[in-house]
């Protein structure tokens, strides 16, 4: 079995090193967290919403976008990423570019914490759990991060207008 898994990994990598076993561990943690949340909901009598309303979906989407970018790119959250990444430079307004370092689980976690697209699944899952366990607080957090995202977009638009006016 181990030889078969190594062969699959070798064929998949195509000459590049990819930490497939570490990715498997990260996926197992995610699956375990989802299973634990589901069990906790059942044990505490919490019910999953029968539907997610349009406003909740909008808050969830914008919250997920903003928090994922904050965790993966913001200079202030770089201490969270520092054990797994190396500072490269600035990639955009108030965002850093970092490269993943290390191997195995360290590399896999580096890819996760420095990629807003990768973090989005985890953030959205946390938001969904919040809607089950603490919907009012979760919606407030969603509204807060939505306001931050709208402010970001307005800041960028303002910057572009000022740049165009000066040209």
Secondary structure, 3 states (H helix, E strand, C coil): CHHHHHHHHHHHHCCCCCCHHHHHHHHHHHHHHHHHHHHHHHHCCCCCCCCCCHHHHHHHHHHHHHHHHHHHHCHHHHHHHCCCEEEEEEEECCEEEEEECCCHHHHHHHHHHCCHHHHHHHHHHHHHHHHHHCHHHHHHHHHHHHHHHHHHHHHHHHHHHHHHHHC
